[in-house]
Structure formats: structure tokens, C-alpha cells
Amino acid sequence: MAITKPKLPVDAAAFIAAAPDASANERAANFDHLPGARRFKKIQVTMTITPELLAQVDGQSARMGLTRAAFISTALYELLERHTR
């Protein structure tokens, strides 16, 4: 019989904090209050944009600690909210 170490209970917060990208996760958590940042059932779409706009989107999403998709989704939600009132 093999000797194995007992499995210790995993504290989710400690596990996440130990991740290499923990600071990005913590920054992303600050955007949970935005309605567009909530998780819903989503549909994948394809879009074409200029390389310059994509570079701006990638730069801003990185600074905010969001994925490109989360940044675009949140931006679209906020734009629609502003123009449908």
C-alpha cells in the first residue's frame, strides 16, 4: 500500500490569494457592482474592429483587471443603459 499525505481542507480565499494572478482577480472583483459584469448565459459572437481599437480595448481591460470579453460586455451594457433611458 502506498503512503500518501492526508488531504488538508482547502480554504478558497487562501487558494485564490496564492494564485500568480491574484492581484488581477482582486481588481476584477471590484467591478462586481456593475450590472454588465454579472454572469448570465451568454452567446458567442464574432466582430471585426480595427487593430488600433483592439489595442486600446486590450490595454484598458488589462489595466482594469478584466478579460477582453468582460470589458467589451460591460462597455456595451453601460452604453445601452445610457441610451435607453
C-alpha positions in Angstrom: 0.0 0.0 0.0 1.3 3.5 -0.9 1.9 6.1 1.7 0.1 9.3 0.9 -0.2 12.6 2.8 -3.6 13.4 4.2 -5.6 15.9 2.3 -6.0 19.2 4.2 -9.2 21.2 3.8 -8.7 23.9 1.2 -9.6 27.5 2.2 -11.0 29.0 -1.1 -9.9 32.6 -0.2 -6.3 31.4 0.6 -6.2 29.3 -2.6 -7.2 32.3 -4.7 -4.9 34.7 -2.9 -2.0 32.3 -3.6 -2.6 32.3 -7.4 0.0 34.1 -9.5 -2.6 36.4 -10.9 -4.3 37.1 -7.6 -3.9 40.8 -7.9 -5.8 40.8 -11.3 -8.5 38.7 -9.6 -8.8 41.2 -6.8 -9.0 44.1 -9.2 -11.7 42.3 -11.3 -13.7 41.7 -8.1 -14.0 45.5 -7.7 -16.3 45.5 -10.8 -18.9 43.1 -9.5 -21.2 46.0 -8.7 -21.5 46.7 -12.5 -24.7 45.1 -13.9 -22.9 44.1 -17.1 -20.3 42.3 -15.1 -22.7 39.7 -13.8 -22.6 36.2 -15.2 -25.5 35.3 -17.4 -26.0 32.7 -20.1 -24.1 34.1 -23.0 -23.9 33.7 -26.7 -20.6 33.8 -28.6 -20.4 36.5 -31.3 -17.8 37.4 -33.9 -17.0 41.0 -34.6 -14.5 42.9 -36.7 -12.7 46.0 -35.3 -9.6 48.0 -36.3 -6.2 46.9 -34.8 -5.9 50.3 -33.1 -9.3 49.9 -31.3 -8.4 46.4 -30.3 -5.1 47.6 -28.8 -7.0 50.2 -26.8 -9.5 47.6 -25.6 -6.8 45.2 -24.6 -4.8 47.9 -22.8 -7.8 49.2 -20.8 -9.1 45.8 -20.0 -5.6 44.8 -18.7 -5.4 48.0 -16.5 -8.9 47.2 -15.1 -8.0 43.5 -14.5 -10.8 42.3 -16.8 -10.7 39.9 -19.8 -11.3 41.4 -23.2 -14.8 39.8 -23.3 -15.7 41.1 -19.9 -14.6 44.6 -20.8 -16.5 44.7 -24.1 -19.6 43.2 -22.5 -19.5 45.8 -19.6 -18.9 48.7 -22.1 -21.8 47.6 -24.3 -24.1 47.2 -21.3 -23.2 50.7 -20.0 -23.6 52.3 -23.4 -27.1 50.7 -23.9 -28.1 51.8 -20.4 -27.1 55.3 -21.1 -29.0 55.5 -24.4 -32.2 53.6 -23.5 -33.3 55.8 -20.6 
